[in-house]
Amino acid sequence: MAKGLGKGLQAFFPEQNEDQDKVEEIAVSQLRPNPYQPRKSFSDDAIQELAVSIEQYGILQPIIARKSIKGFEIVVGERRFRAAQKVGLKTIPVVVRELNEQKMMEIALIENLQREDLNPIEEALAYEKLLEHLSITQEELSKRVGKSRPHIANHLRLLQLPEVVQEFISDGKLSMGHGRALLGLKEKQKLSALLEKVLQEKLSVREVEQIIHQLNERVSRETKRKKIVLPPLLQEKQDFLRSHLGTSVSIKQGKKKGKIEIDYFSDDDLERILELLASNDV
């Protein structure tokens, strides 16, 4: 008997009942991929490894599908389906569910988020779709998917990056940390040249943060007559805050008092920063 959708998905869709999970053998030719699949790329090596396992032991966990006009649409288990094709299986075990378009999309997104093997951009797009289609807040989504609100907000911020940068993150050429650092660049027209330098020289996130800090300082100096150099201790605190909060931070010291300026990009980004400040980790 199939295990159902798992504890997390059952909590998200409590109306599903494991007693309804009747396993059927369905022809591979009758199945087709989920149009709402958030994962855009599948590792050939991972599919091959799964195919070898299926060839030896069979498919241990049925996939989940729904009846469509022509055959069945896969809801959960596309990798098992692809591996079964590679092995040449004629039929595979399937649990057929009656799901509308909305539920099909929700289950596909949640299942993939729980597997934690989406790249950062795929994960961000999944959060964006869930927020949009479910009309819920980031806080509500945080509770449903078991991720912290800052985690969700940090991923969503990546979608503010130009498409070319998002593609590099998706391909693994840049990390999520690189993306967050690039968001802090004030003069966006310099992004292309900086991006080329980062890729060619394979700069670390820390190195990128330092370059962006220097570029942003030049912008600030253009509007000031006198350059203000922070004492080493304050400079260290400023660098820490920038890294911890994932945005541009400026500490300005006066004769008797000073101030801290923190950039944010949207209301959600402001909430993310406030939550980090309230966590007592700063």
C-alpha distance (Angstrom), angle and dihedral (degrees) to the residues before:
residue distance angle dihedral
M1 . . .
A2 3.80 . .
K3 3.76 119.5 .
G4 3.79 92.7 -128.2
L5 3.77 121.9 -135.1
G6 3.77 97.0 -38.0
K7 3.80 129.8 -110.4
G8 3.81 95.9 -70.3
L9 3.79 95.4 48.9
Q10 3.80 92.5 42.7
A11 3.81 87.7 56.3
F12 3.78 90.0 50.5
F13 3.82 93.3 46.9
P14 3.81 104.8 27.2
E15 3.80 92.8 170.2
Q16 3.82 90.2 73.0
N17 3.80 112.7 99.5
E18 3.78 123.4 -157.5
D19 3.82 88.9 -143.8
Q20 3.79 87.5 67.8
D21 3.81 92.0 57.3
K22 3.78 98.1 103.0
V23 3.80 110.7 170.4
E24 3.80 117.1 -133.5
E25 3.79 131.0 -176.3
I26 3.80 106.6 -124.3
A27 3.79 128.6 -177.6
V28 3.80 113.1 -103.0
S29 3.80 88.1 -134.7
Q30 3.82 89.2 62.0
L31 3.81 93.4 58.4
R32 3.78 128.2 81.9
P33 3.85 133.1 -178.7
N34 3.79 124.0 -85.3
P35 3.83 110.5 -96.4
Y36 3.82 88.1 -149.1
Q37 3.79 95.5 54.1
P38 3.84 106.0 139.5
R39 3.81 93.2 -159.3
K40 3.79 107.8 89.3
S41 3.80 97.9 -177.3
F42 3.79 131.8 41.4
S43 3.80 121.9 -158.7
D44 3.80 110.4 -117.7
D45 3.81 89.8 -151.9
A46 3.82 92.2 52.5
I47 3.81 91.5 48.3
Q48 3.80 90.2 49.2
E49 3.82 92.0 50.3
L50 3.79 90.2 50.1
A51 3.80 90.6 47.3
V52 3.81 90.7 54.8
S53 3.82 90.0 50.3
I54 3.81 92.1 48.4
E55 3.79 90.9 48.9
Q56 3.81 89.8 55.2
Y57 3.80 102.7 36.4
G58 3.80 106.5 12.8
I59 3.80 125.4 -128.5
L60 3.80 105.3 -40.4
Q61 3.81 96.8 -173.2
P62 3.82 120.8 42.1
I63 3.78 118.7 -126.6
I64 3.81 120.2 -120.8
A65 3.81 119.8 -122.0
R66 3.78 141.3 162.0
K67 3.80 129.7 -135.9
S68 3.78 113.7 -104.5
I69 3.79 135.6 178.9
K70 3.79 90.4 -87.1
G71 3.78 111.9 32.0
F72 3.80 120.5 -57.4
E73 3.82 136.2 -37.5
I74 3.80 117.5 -140.6
V75 3.80 114.2 -121.6
V76 3.81 100.2 174.8
G77 3.80 127.7 8.3
E78 3.79 107.5 44.2
R79 3.81 92.7 148.5
R80 3.79 91.0 55.2
F81 3.80 87.9 49.5
R82 3.82 92.4 51.2
A83 3.80 91.7 46.7
A84 3.82 90.6 49.1
Q85 3.81 88.9 53.4
K86 3.79 90.1 51.3
V87 3.80 91.4 51.2
G88 3.80 91.0 47.2
L89 3.80 98.9 -120.2
K90 3.80 114.5 170.4
T91 3.83 96.2 -155.1
I92 3.80 135.8 18.0
P93 3.84 133.6 -167.3
V94 3.80 112.1 -95.4
V95 3.81 136.4 179.8
V96 3.81 107.3 -147.2
R97 3.80 116.8 -149.4
E98 3.77 131.9 -175.7
L99 3.80 103.1 -123.8
N100 3.79 133.4 158.8
E101 3.81 122.3 -137.6
Q102 3.82 92.4 -92.6
K103 3.81 95.6 52.1
M104 3.78 91.9 43.4
M105 3.79 90.9 55.5
E106 3.80 93.7 45.0
I107 3.80 94.4 50.5
A108 3.81 92.8 46.7
L109 3.81 92.0 50.8
I110 3.80 95.9 44.7
E111 3.81 93.8 45.6
N112 3.78 91.5 52.2
L113 3.81 93.3 45.6
Q114 3.80 90.4 53.0
R115 3.80 91.5 52.4
E116 3.83 88.3 60.2
D117 3.81 94.2 -149.9
L118 3.79 99.4 109.6
N119 3.78 116.4 112.6
P120 3.85 114.8 -112.0
I121 3.82 94.4 -97.7
E122 3.81 93.6 47.9
E123 3.80 88.5 49.0
A124 3.81 91.6 49.2
L125 3.81 91.8 49.7
A126 3.81 90.2 49.5
Y127 3.81 90.7 53.7
E128 3.80 90.7 47.0
K129 3.80 92.5 51.8
L130 3.80 93.0 47.8
L131 3.81 92.6 49.0
E132 3.78 90.6 49.1
H133 3.80 100.0 43.6
L134 3.79 97.5 38.3
S135 3.82 94.4 41.3
I136 3.80 91.9 -138.5
T137 3.80 133.3 137.7
Q138 3.78 125.5 -106.5
E139 3.80 88.4 -108.4
E140 3.81 91.4 55.7
L141 3.80 91.5 45.8
S142 3.80 89.4 49.5
K143 3.80 90.8 59.0
R144 3.80 93.5 45.9
V145 3.79 98.5 50.0
G146 3.80 97.1 33.9
K147 3.80 95.7 -120.2
S148 3.80 126.7 124.6
R149 3.78 118.1 -105.1
P150 3.84 92.7 -118.8
H151 3.81 88.5 52.2
I152 3.80 90.9 55.2
A153 3.82 93.5 42.1
N154 3.81 92.4 49.5
H155 3.80 90.7 53.7
L156 3.79 93.3 46.6
R157 3.82 89.8 53.1
L158 3.80 88.6 62.9
L159 3.82 88.4 68.1
Q160 3.82 87.6 67.0
L161 3.81 88.2 67.7
P162 3.81 120.3 96.7
E163 3.79 113.8 -90.2
V164 3.81 92.8 -110.1
V165 3.82 90.9 58.0
Q166 3.81 90.9 47.2
E167 3.81 89.3 53.1
F168 3.81 91.5 52.6
I169 3.81 89.8 51.4
S170 3.81 91.1 47.9
D171 3.82 90.3 50.9
G172 3.80 92.1 49.2
K173 3.81 93.8 -115.2
L174 3.80 89.8 117.3
S175 3.79 128.1 30.4
M176 3.77 127.5 -131.8
G177 3.82 86.7 -106.3
H178 3.80 90.2 58.1
G179 3.78 89.5 51.0
R180 3.80 93.3 50.5
A181 3.80 90.2 49.1
L182 3.81 92.7 50.6
L183 3.80 89.9 53.5
G184 3.81 88.0 66.9
L185 3.81 94.6 61.8
K186 3.82 107.9 115.9
E187 3.81 98.7 -163.2
K188 3.79 101.3 57.8
Q189 3.82 92.3 -173.8
K190 3.81 87.6 70.9
L191 3.80 93.0 57.1
S192 3.81 96.4 91.3
A193 3.82 94.5 54.7
L194 3.80 91.9 43.2
L195 3.79 91.6 49.1
E196 3.80 90.9 53.0
K197 3.82 90.5 50.5
V198 3.80 92.2 48.9
L199 3.81 92.6 51.7
Q200 3.80 97.4 42.0
E201 3.79 95.6 46.6
K202 3.83 94.5 34.4
L203 3.79 91.1 -131.0
S204 3.79 120.3 -164.1
V205 3.81 121.8 -120.4
R206 3.80 89.4 -105.4
E207 3.80 91.5 53.2
V208 3.80 91.1 49.4
E209 3.81 90.8 50.0
Q210 3.80 90.1 52.3
I211 3.81 92.8 50.0
I212 3.79 92.1 48.3
H213 3.79 89.8 48.6
Q214 3.81 89.7 53.9
L215 3.81 92.6 46.8
N216 3.80 91.8 48.6
E217 3.81 91.2 47.7
R218 3.81 89.7 55.8
V219 3.79 89.3 54.1
S220 3.81 89.9 51.3
R221 3.81 92.9 47.8
E222 3.79 91.4 55.8
T223 3.79 89.0 67.7
K224 3.81 96.0 42.3
R225 3.77 130.8 71.5
K226 3.77 94.5 -152.9
K227 3.75 128.7 44.3
I228 3.79 113.2 -131.0
V229 3.79 114.7 -148.7
L230 3.78 115.2 -160.4
P231 3.80 120.2 -137.0
P232 3.83 111.2 -103.8
L233 3.83 93.0 -105.1
L234 3.82 93.6 53.2
Q235 3.80 90.8 43.6
E236 3.80 88.9 54.4
K237 3.82 90.7 49.6
Q238 3.80 90.8 48.5
D239 3.81 92.0 50.9
F240 3.81 90.3 48.2
L241 3.80 92.7 51.4
R242 3.80 91.9 49.3
S243 3.77 91.9 51.5
H244 3.81 94.9 42.4
L245 3.80 96.6 45.7
G246 3.80 95.9 37.9
T247 3.81 94.2 -132.8
S248 3.81 142.1 82.2
V249 3.82 113.2 -68.4
S250 3.82 127.2 -178.3
I251 3.80 125.6 -168.2
K252 3.80 111.7 -158.7
Q253 3.79 117.9 -166.3
G254 3.79 123.2 -155.6
K255 3.79 131.4 -175.8
K256 3.78 94.5 -90.2
K257 3.77 105.1 4.9
G258 3.78 141.3 13.0
K259 3.77 142.3 -161.0
I260 3.78 140.2 -136.6
E261 3.81 120.3 -136.9
I262 3.83 117.7 -160.0
D263 3.80 121.4 -171.7
Y264 3.80 120.6 -141.8
F265 3.80 130.0 -179.8
S266 3.81 105.3 -153.5
D267 3.81 143.0 -2.4
D268 3.81 89.7 -90.6
D269 3.80 90.7 50.0
L270 3.81 89.8 51.5
E271 3.81 89.9 51.8
R272 3.82 89.8 49.8
I273 3.81 91.7 52.8
L274 3.80 93.4 45.7
E275 3.79 90.0 51.1
L276 3.80 90.5 52.3
L277 3.81 91.2 48.8
A278 3.80 90.7 49.3
S279 3.80 92.2 51.1
N280 3.83 91.2 77.0
D281 3.81 90.0 -129.4
V282 3.82 94.2 114.6
